[in-house]
Amino acid sequence: MSDSKKYALRVIQIENTWKTEITRRMTATKTIVSKRQDGFATEAEAIAWGEQSLQGFLAKQADRNKRKTEKHLKAKSVAAAIAAESAIDEEELFDAEDDTEDDETFN
């Protein structure tokens, strides 16, 4: 099973069949079902499916998080480059204004 505290596996017996749910801790008091499958004949089948699905689910989430992080870092670096360019442009503007003021005082 997973070492994750956020995602867990729940197996429930409903009459003669078994149901498996992958749950996610949304808050300290609220848990939601992320994925479910029912109709298993035995508890062992339900657990096996649940563990396999949970591993796939966690791998998919890790890939998604990695993509989002890369996208976020790229956007952040672009924003930093724009900010740096803007700061250079402002500095050049102030230098140009200072030069014109100096010329006017000597005339």
N, C-alpha and C positions, 0 to 999 in steps of 0.2 A: 504494500500500500504506500501511499505518498507520505513524505515527511512534512508536507505543506500544512500549515494551520488554516489556511484560507479555503482550501478545497478538501472535501472528504467524500467518502463513499457510504451510502446508506442502503441496506438491504431489508426489504419488508416482505412479509408473507401475507398474501391476500387470498383467502380460502385455500385452494390447492396449488396456486401458482406463486411465483416469487417476482418481486419488482426491485430494480436497482436504480438508485438515483445518485447523481454526482451533485453535491451541494456546495454552495459557496457562502462563506461568512461575509455578509454585506456590512453589518455592524456588530457590535458586541451582543446585541439581543436579536438580530434579524438574520435568518438564514434563508437563501433562495435556492431553488433547484435549477441547475444549469443544463442538465441533460438527464433523460430517464429512458428506461426500457423495461417493459413488463412481459409476462408470459413465459417465464423460465420454469421448467419442470422441477428443478432442484435448486437448493440454496448454493451449491457448489458452482453450478452453471452461472447463476446470477453474480456471484462474487468474481468469478473468472472474467466475465464480460465487463463488470464494473472496473476491475483493476486494469484491464487492457484499455478500456475507454478513458479511464482517468489519466493513464500515462500519455495517451495520444492527445487528450485535452490539454494537459499541462505543457506538452511539447509545442502544441499549436499556440498556446498563450505566450510561451517564451519567445517564439518566433515573432509573434505580433508585437510584443513589447520591444524586441530588438529593433524591428523596423520603425516603430514609432520613436524610439530613442534616437536612431540615426537621422530620421527626418527632423526631429526637434533640434539636434545638434547642428545640422546643416542650416536650418533656419536661423538659429542663434548666431552662427558664424557669419552668415550673410548680414544679419542685423548689426553685428559688431563692425563689420567692414563698412557698412553704410554710415554708421555713427562715426567711425574714424575718419572717413572721407568728408563727412559733414563738418567735423571739428577742424580739419585742415583747411577747408574752404572758408570757414568763419575766421580762422586765424589769418589767412591771406587777405580777407576782406578788411579786418581790423588793421593789418599792416599797411594796406593801401590807403585807408582813411588817415592813418597817422602820418604818412608821407605827404598827403595833400595839406594837412593842417600845418606841417612844418614849413611848407612852401609859402603858405599864406602869411605866416607870422614874419617872414623875412621881407615881404614886399611892402 
